[in-house]
Amino acid sequence: MTLKDLAAFAEEQGLALDQCEPFAAGEVWWRLPDSKTLLSFEDHGFLAAAHRSEPALLHD
């Protein structure tokens, strides 16, 4: 998956795609807020890492 693929999917589904820095300043991650999933992409645009929070541990 590429960042371009994710952006196209979000647009097709009418979903917000947010950029954030949840772990370290300057380290950019992307999220689809309702999924509780964070995605990181390499400089070339390919998926580098995915992080999903355990819903039972969230307080929101």
Buried (B, 14 or more C-beta within 10 A) or exposed (E): EEBEEBEEEBEEEEBEBEEEEEEEEEEEBBBBEEEBBBBBBEEEEEBEEEEEEEEEEEEE
